[in-house]
Amino acid sequence: MAVLGLATLGLVLSNVVGIALLRDNMMGRVDRQIEQLAKVGKTKGDLVFPAKPVRSDALSELLAKRLASAQLVMIFTPDGRLKADTAVDDRPVIDDLRTGVTYTVPGTADHPWRLHAVELPNGNTWVIAQSLAELEQTETSAIAIAVAVSAVTLLLIGLAANAVVRLGLRPLTRMEATAGQIARGDFARRVHARDPHTEPGRLATAMNVMLDRLQSEIAARTDSETRMRRFLADASHELRTPLTSVRGFAELHRRGGDAGEAMRRIEDEAARMGVLVNDLLTLAQLDEERPLDRGPVDLLEVAADTIRDARVRVPERHVRLAGFSGALAPVSVVGDEARLRQVAANLVGNALCHTPPDADVTVRVGRTDGAAVLEVADTGPGIPPEHVPRLFDRLYRVGHGRSRADGGAGLGLAIVAAIVRAHGGRIEVDARPGEGAAFRVFLPDSQAAPSSR
């Protein structure tokens, strides 16, 4: 609509100016013609008039032969009487005769006349007039043509503008259709951008980036909800089993069974529930990203204490301490000592729990590429490759048959991964069936460690 409005305004202005210029040009031509005739009559009267006096009607006939059809000559005597003219029916109406100027007067018909009067040497007044009927007819025809051409032009402009707008809006129409499909749940749809350098192309590219991020966030949220539901189901299952045992042994004690055995089993199940609840609480605290109690920590000391504790618990197992890539030396990091001790204890406990009695467990401490390394490796049966990506999932166990009695609840490695992430580090697993497993924790060294959150 704006294009049509501007085009209409432009055409109206151009037509008005054009018609005005045309009228001015034609009026100037008329003025020049009658002024030239007036000049001829004044300077060369002998060429216009006969040498001897003639009758007025004869004079009028003579003048009419020498003028164009639209022109008229009138001769007035000094006392104002009309001596001769060439008009038949239509003539100018002269109320105030002025000499030496060209001006417009009305006519006896429906059109005006252009008039110029000069005084002759003999005292008569020579009046040359030209009808403006032809000028007005030409002007009317020009206006009609201009209106018709303008209408056709506006129609063509409207059709062209409509086509251009439709063509320009086609990408937006496709975007609208894609947005509708996305709103109906098809998050894999994308907007096709033919030319990324145009505004629709840039908009389509921005929409695709937004859709990619939206799809990723939705997928992450869906995955998180799925893992949370699985976690809650597994946690409920883990808690239900010891609770059922406690209830059963309490019933056995109430019915007069072996009180000592019943109390021992109740205490064992209660301890298991306590460990599980503590692990869940630890994960919840880590998820809340509570500030860590950071300070200088010697990983060598942490590893040595963890090995001493393991030897006390399982003296029959062979657990040793070694350097990661050289001789043993203190390795200082900035972190939460209690949490880092939990990492070492969980990794060593996991290795002792899931390897046969004759398997060796080695704890290595050192530095590599500017990072502090704590590695726990064993010579056990290894881990099938399909289980490695999920080792750090909560309540995940490699073998369901290796359950609570010997495999724990499946929270130890999840806690390790959460603590390592909280320290700005990472954990890697190198495990192959029949070749043992190695868990490597990489932490920022004491110079590059992040500040306490």
LINPE-V461042 format. One record per residue. N is the residue number from 1. RES is the residue in one small letter. PHI is phi in degrees with one decimal (NA if undefined). OMEGA is omega in radians with two decimals (999 if undefined). Layout:
BEGIN
N/RES/PHI/OMEGA ; N/RES/PHI/OMEGA
END
This chain:
BEGIN
1/m/NA/3.12 ; 2/a/-62.8/3.13 ; 3/v/-63.1/3.13 ; 4/l/-64.0/3.12 ; 5/g/-62.1/3.11 ; 6/l/-65.6/3.12 ; 7/a/-63.9/3.12 ; 8/t/-62.3/3.12 ; 9/l/-60.9/3.13 ; 10/g/-63.8/3.14 ; 11/l/-66.2/3.13 ; 12/v/-62.0/-3.14 ; 13/l/-63.4/-3.13 ; 14/s/-65.2/3.12 ; 15/n/-67.2/3.13 ; 16/v/-61.8/3.13 ; 17/v/-64.6/-3.13 ; 18/g/-63.6/3.13 ; 19/i/-64.4/3.12 ; 20/a/-63.5/3.12 ; 21/l/-66.1/3.12 ; 22/l/-63.4/3.14 ; 23/r/-64.1/3.14 ; 24/d/-64.1/3.14 ; 25/n/-66.1/-3.13 ; 26/m/-67.1/3.11 ; 27/m/-65.4/3.09 ; 28/g/-64.0/3.11 ; 29/r/-64.5/3.11 ; 30/v/-60.8/-3.12 ; 31/d/-61.7/-3.13 ; 32/r/-64.0/-3.13 ; 33/q/-65.6/-3.07 ; 34/i/-72.4/3.09 ; 35/e/-68.1/3.09 ; 36/q/-65.2/3.10 ; 37/l/-64.2/3.12 ; 38/a/-64.3/3.12 ; 39/k/-66.0/3.11 ; 40/v/-63.6/-3.13 ; 41/g/-64.0/-3.09 ; 42/k/-79.8/-3.03 ; 43/t/-97.8/-3.08 ; 44/k/-132.5/-3.11 ; 45/g/-62.2/-3.13 ; 46/d/-68.4/3.09 ; 47/l/-81.4/-3.09 ; 48/v/-96.7/-3.08 ; 49/f/-99.5/3.05 ; 50/p/-72.4/-3.08 ; 51/a/-68.6/-3.14 ; 52/k/-122.7/-3.09 ; 53/p/-60.2/3.10 ; 54/v/-131.6/3.12 ; 55/r/-67.8/-3.11 ; 56/s/-62.6/-3.11 ; 57/d/-67.5/3.10 ; 58/a/-68.4/3.11 ; 59/l/-64.4/3.13 ; 60/s/-63.0/3.14 ; 61/e/-65.1/3.13 ; 62/l/-65.8/3.14 ; 63/l/-65.9/-3.09 ; 64/a/-62.2/-3.13 ; 65/k/-69.8/-3.06 ; 66/r/-100.1/-3.10 ; 67/l/-119.2/3.03 ; 68/a/-71.9/-3.05 ; 69/s/-63.8/-3.10 ; 70/a/-90.5/-3.08 ; 71/q/-102.1/-3.10 ; 72/l/-142.4/3.08 ; 73/v/-119.5/3.08 ; 74/m/-130.2/3.13 ; 75/i/-119.8/3.12 ; 76/f/-111.3/3.08 ; 77/t/-76.1/-3.14 ; 78/p/-57.4/3.14 ; 79/d/-87.8/3.03 ; 80/g/91.7/3.12 ; 81/r/-83.1/3.10 ; 82/l/-77.7/-3.11 ; 83/k/-86.8/-3.13 ; 84/a/-160.2/3.00 ; 85/d/-155.2/-3.09 ; 86/t/-108.7/-3.10 ; 87/a/-77.4/3.07 ; 88/v/-109.8/3.14 ; 89/d/-109.7/-3.08 ; 90/d/-89.0/3.13 ; 91/r/-152.5/3.08 ; 92/p/-72.9/3.07 ; 93/v/-98.7/-3.05 ; 94/i/-107.3/3.08 ; 95/d/-94.2/-3.10 ; 96/d/-137.5/-3.09 ; 97/l/-82.5/3.12 ; 98/r/-119.5/-3.13 ; 99/t/-102.7/3.06 ; 100/g/83.7/3.14 ; 101/v/-130.5/3.09 ; 102/t/-107.9/-3.09 ; 103/y/-150.2/-3.07 ; 104/t/-105.4/3.09 ; 105/v/-131.2/3.10 ; 106/p/-72.5/3.12 ; 107/g/-120.0/3.11 ; 108/t/-72.5/3.06 ; 109/a/-95.4/-3.05 ; 110/d/-90.8/-3.09 ; 111/h/-127.6/-3.13 ; 112/p/-84.1/3.12 ; 113/w/-127.9/3.02 ; 114/r/-103.5/-2.92 ; 115/l/-134.0/3.04 ; 116/h/-143.0/-3.08 ; 117/a/-122.4/3.07 ; 118/v/-133.3/3.13 ; 119/e/-94.9/-3.11 ; 120/l/-83.2/3.14 ; 121/p/-60.0/-3.10 ; 122/n/-84.3/3.10 ; 123/g/94.8/3.07 ; 124/n/-72.1/3.10 ; 125/t/-111.0/-3.10 ; 126/w/-96.1/-3.10 ; 127/v/-114.9/3.04 ; 128/i/-109.8/3.13 ; 129/a/-133.0/3.09 ; 130/q/-135.3/-3.13 ; 131/s/-68.0/3.09 ; 132/l/-97.3/3.14 ; 133/a/-63.0/-3.14 ; 134/e/-65.5/3.12 ; 135/l/-62.6/-3.13 ; 136/e/-66.2/3.10 ; 137/q/-65.3/3.10 ; 138/t/-62.1/3.14 ; 139/e/-64.0/3.12 ; 140/t/-63.5/3.11 ; 141/s/-63.8/3.13 ; 142/a/-63.6/3.11 ; 143/i/-63.6/3.13 ; 144/a/-62.2/3.12 ; 145/i/-63.5/-3.13 ; 146/a/-62.6/3.12 ; 147/v/-63.7/-3.14 ; 148/a/-64.0/3.13 ; 149/v/-62.8/3.13 ; 150/s/-63.5/3.13 ; 151/a/-62.8/3.11 ; 152/v/-63.3/3.13 ; 153/t/-61.9/3.12 ; 154/l/-62.8/3.11 ; 155/l/-62.5/3.13 ; 156/l/-64.7/3.11 ; 157/i/-62.5/3.12 ; 158/g/-61.6/3.12 ; 159/l/-64.2/3.13 ; 160/a/-64.8/3.13 ; 161/a/-63.6/3.11 ; 162/n/-62.2/3.12 ; 163/a/-64.8/-3.14 ; 164/v/-65.3/3.13 ; 165/v/-63.8/3.11 ; 166/r/-61.4/3.12 ; 167/l/-65.1/3.14 ; 168/g/-69.3/-3.13 ; 169/l/-85.4/-3.12 ; 170/r/-58.2/3.08 ; 171/p/-60.9/3.12 ; 172/l/-67.4/3.08 ; 173/t/-64.5/3.08 ; 174/r/-64.2/3.10 ; 175/m/-62.5/3.12 ; 176/e/-62.2/3.12 ; 177/a/-63.5/3.12 ; 178/t/-64.0/3.12 ; 179/a/-61.8/3.08 ; 180/g/-63.2/3.11 ; 181/q/-66.0/3.11 ; 182/i/-66.3/3.12 ; 183/a/-62.2/3.10 ; 184/r/-86.0/3.02 ; 185/g/109.7/-3.14 ; 186/d/-90.2/-3.05 ; 187/f/-78.1/3.12 ; 188/a/-86.4/-3.13 ; 189/r/-69.6/3.10 ; 190/r/-136.5/-3.14 ; 191/v/-87.6/3.14 ; 192/h/-81.3/3.13 ; 193/a/-106.2/-3.12 ; 194/r/-70.6/-3.12 ; 195/d/-130.5/-3.09 ; 196/p/-69.0/-3.12 ; 197/h/-90.3/3.08 ; 198/t/-90.0/-3.14 ; 199/e/-62.2/3.05 ; 200/p/-60.5/3.12 ; 201/g/-65.0/3.10 ; 202/r/-64.8/3.10 ; 203/l/-64.2/3.12 ; 204/a/-63.3/3.11 ; 205/t/-62.3/3.12 ; 206/a/-63.1/3.11 ; 207/m/-64.1/3.14 ; 208/n/-64.7/3.09 ; 209/v/-62.3/3.12 ; 210/m/-62.5/-3.14 ; 211/l/-66.5/3.09 ; 212/d/-60.8/-3.14 ; 213/r/-66.4/3.12 ; 214/l/-63.1/3.13 ; 215/q/-63.7/3.12 ; 216/s/-63.5/-3.14 ; 217/e/-66.9/3.11 ; 218/i/-65.7/3.11 ; 219/a/-63.0/3.12 ; 220/a/-65.1/3.13 ; 221/r/-66.0/3.11 ; 222/t/-61.9/3.12 ; 223/d/-64.0/3.12 ; 224/s/-64.2/3.12 ; 225/e/-64.7/3.11 ; 226/t/-63.6/3.13 ; 227/r/-65.6/3.12 ; 228/m/-66.4/3.10 ; 229/r/-63.5/3.11 ; 230/r/-64.6/3.13 ; 231/f/-63.9/3.13 ; 232/l/-64.1/3.11 ; 233/a/-64.3/3.14 ; 234/d/-66.4/3.13 ; 235/a/-63.1/3.10 ; 236/s/-61.7/3.13 ; 237/h/-65.7/3.14 ; 238/e/-63.3/3.14 ; 239/l/-77.7/-3.11 ; 240/r/-64.9/-3.09 ; 241/t/-63.2/3.11 ; 242/p/-65.8/3.09 ; 243/l/-63.7/3.09 ; 244/t/-63.6/3.12 ; 245/s/-64.0/3.12 ; 246/v/-60.3/3.13 ; 247/r/-62.2/-3.12 ; 248/g/-66.4/-3.14 ; 249/f/-71.0/3.04 ; 250/a/-65.4/3.08 ; 251/e/-64.2/3.11 ; 252/l/-61.7/3.12 ; 253/h/-65.3/-3.14 ; 254/r/-64.9/-3.13 ; 255/r/-86.9/3.06 ; 256/g/94.6/3.11 ; 257/g/-74.6/3.14 ; 258/d/-64.5/-3.05 ; 259/a/-65.7/-3.11 ; 260/g/-62.9/3.14 ; 261/e/-64.9/-3.14 ; 262/a/-63.6/3.14 ; 263/m/-65.0/3.14 ; 264/r/-63.1/-3.14 ; 265/r/-67.6/3.10 ; 266/i/-63.0/3.11 ; 267/e/-63.4/3.13 ; 268/d/-62.0/-3.12 ; 269/e/-67.0/3.09 ; 270/a/-64.3/3.10 ; 271/a/-64.3/3.11 ; 272/r/-61.2/3.11 ; 273/m/-63.4/3.11 ; 274/g/-63.2/3.11 ; 275/v/-62.7/-3.13 ; 276/l/-63.0/-3.14 ; 277/v/-65.0/3.11 ; 278/n/-63.1/3.11 ; 279/d/-63.4/3.11 ; 280/l/-62.8/3.11 ; 281/l/-65.0/3.11 ; 282/t/-61.0/3.12 ; 283/l/-63.4/3.13 ; 284/a/-63.3/3.12 ; 285/q/-65.7/3.11 ; 286/l/-67.6/3.10 ; 287/d/-64.4/3.13 ; 288/e/-76.2/3.13 ; 289/e/55.2/3.07 ; 290/r/-67.4/-3.14 ; 291/p/-60.5/3.09 ; 292/l/-85.6/3.08 ; 293/d/-85.4/-2.99 ; 294/r/-83.1/3.10 ; 295/g/-176.3/3.10 ; 296/p/-68.0/-3.12 ; 297/v/-131.8/3.08 ; 298/d/-96.3/-3.12 ; 299/l/-63.7/3.11 ; 300/l/-64.2/3.11 ; 301/e/-66.6/3.11 ; 302/v/-60.6/-3.13 ; 303/a/-65.1/-3.13 ; 304/a/-63.2/3.12 ; 305/d/-64.4/3.13 ; 306/t/-63.6/3.13 ; 307/i/-66.4/3.11 ; 308/r/-61.2/3.11 ; 309/d/-62.8/-3.14 ; 310/a/-64.7/3.14 ; 311/r/-66.7/3.08 ; 312/v/-71.1/-3.10 ; 313/r/-71.9/-3.11 ; 314/v/-128.3/-3.07 ; 315/p/-63.9/-3.11 ; 316/e/-79.0/-3.12 ; 317/r/-90.3/-3.12 ; 318/h/-101.0/3.12 ; 319/v/-123.5/-3.07 ; 320/r/-131.8/-3.12 ; 321/l/-114.9/-3.12 ; 322/a/-147.8/3.07 ; 323/g/-81.2/-3.09 ; 324/f/-71.3/3.14 ; 325/s/-142.5/-3.13 ; 326/g/159.5/-3.12 ; 327/a/-70.8/3.10 ; 328/l/-66.2/3.11 ; 329/a/-155.7/3.12 ; 330/p/-59.1/3.11 ; 331/v/-125.7/-3.05 ; 332/s/-97.6/3.03 ; 333/v/-132.6/3.04 ; 334/v/-106.1/-3.10 ; 335/g/-172.2/3.10 ; 336/d/-87.9/-3.02 ; 337/e/-61.0/-3.12 ; 338/a/-63.1/3.13 ; 339/r/-68.5/3.14 ; 340/l/-67.3/3.04 ; 341/r/-64.4/3.09 ; 342/q/-65.2/3.08 ; 343/v/-59.7/-3.12 ; 344/a/-62.2/-3.12 ; 345/a/-64.8/-3.14 ; 346/n/-66.1/-3.13 ; 347/l/-66.9/3.11 ; 348/v/-66.0/3.11 ; 349/g/-62.5/3.10 ; 350/n/-63.3/3.13 ; 351/a/-65.7/-3.14 ; 352/l/-68.6/-3.07 ; 353/c/-74.5/-2.98 ; 354/h/-108.4/3.07 ; 355/t/-126.5/3.13 ; 356/p/-67.3/-3.08 ; 357/p/-59.6/-3.10 ; 358/d/-89.0/3.14 ; 359/a/-81.5/3.11 ; 360/d/-89.4/3.06 ; 361/v/-123.4/-3.11 ; 362/t/-122.2/3.07 ; 363/v/-106.4/-3.12 ; 364/r/-116.8/3.14 ; 365/v/-132.3/3.12 ; 366/g/180.0/3.14 ; 367/r/-132.6/3.05 ; 368/t/-156.7/3.10 ; 369/d/52.7/3.08 ; 370/g/76.2/3.14 ; 371/a/-122.1/3.04 ; 372/a/-84.3/-3.05 ; 373/v/-124.7/2.97 ; 374/l/-123.5/-3.08 ; 375/e/-119.8/3.02 ; 376/v/-122.1/-3.09 ; 377/a/-122.0/3.09 ; 378/d/-133.8/3.11 ; 379/t/-109.9/-3.11 ; 380/g/-78.8/-3.05 ; 381/p/-75.6/-3.12 ; 382/g/82.9/-3.09 ; 383/i/-131.5/3.09 ; 384/p/-58.3/-3.06 ; 385/p/-58.4/-3.08 ; 386/e/-68.4/-3.13 ; 387/h/-93.8/-3.04 ; 388/v/-59.1/-3.11 ; 389/p/-61.4/-3.07 ; 390/r/-108.8/-3.08 ; 391/l/-59.7/-3.06 ; 392/f/-99.1/3.03 ; 393/d/-73.0/-3.11 ; 394/r/-73.4/3.12 ; 395/l/60.7/3.09 ; 396/y/-102.4/3.07 ; 397/r/-123.5/-3.10 ; 398/v/-61.2/3.12 ; 399/g/-124.0/-3.11 ; 400/h/-68.2/3.09 ; 401/g/-71.3/3.11 ; 402/r/-90.7/-2.92 ; 403/s/-100.4/-2.87 ; 404/r/-60.7/-3.07 ; 405/a/-67.2/-3.09 ; 406/d/-123.3/-3.06 ; 407/g/-114.3/-3.13 ; 408/g/72.2/-3.09 ; 409/a/-92.5/3.14 ; 410/g/85.1/3.13 ; 411/l/-110.4/-3.05 ; 412/g/-60.7/-3.12 ; 413/l/-70.6/3.07 ; 414/a/-63.1/3.09 ; 415/i/-65.6/3.11 ; 416/v/-57.7/-3.12 ; 417/a/-61.9/-3.13 ; 418/a/-66.3/3.13 ; 419/i/-66.2/-3.14 ; 420/v/-62.3/3.10 ; 421/r/-61.5/3.14 ; 422/a/-63.0/3.11 ; 423/h/-90.9/-3.14 ; 424/g/77.0/-3.12 ; 425/g/-109.2/3.12 ; 426/r/-146.5/3.14 ; 427/i/-130.3/3.14 ; 428/e/-123.4/3.13 ; 429/v/-123.7/3.04 ; 430/d/-121.7/-3.04 ; 431/a/-140.6/3.06 ; 432/r/-136.5/-3.13 ; 433/p/-55.5/3.10 ; 434/g/81.8/-3.09 ; 435/e/-123.4/3.12 ; 436/g/80.2/-3.12 ; 437/a/-142.2/3.10 ; 438/a/-135.1/3.08 ; 439/f/-108.8/-3.10 ; 440/r/-114.5/3.10 ; 441/v/-105.2/3.11 ; 442/f/-109.2/-3.13 ; 443/l/-123.2/3.05 ; 444/p/-60.1/-3.14 ; 445/d/-72.8/-3.02 ; 446/s/-64.0/3.12 ; 447/q/-81.4/-3.05 ; 448/a/-106.9/-3.08 ; 449/a/-66.1/3.12 ; 450/p/-70.2/3.11 ; 451/s/-74.4/-3.11 ; 452/s/-65.8/-3.11 ; 453/r/-84.9/999
END
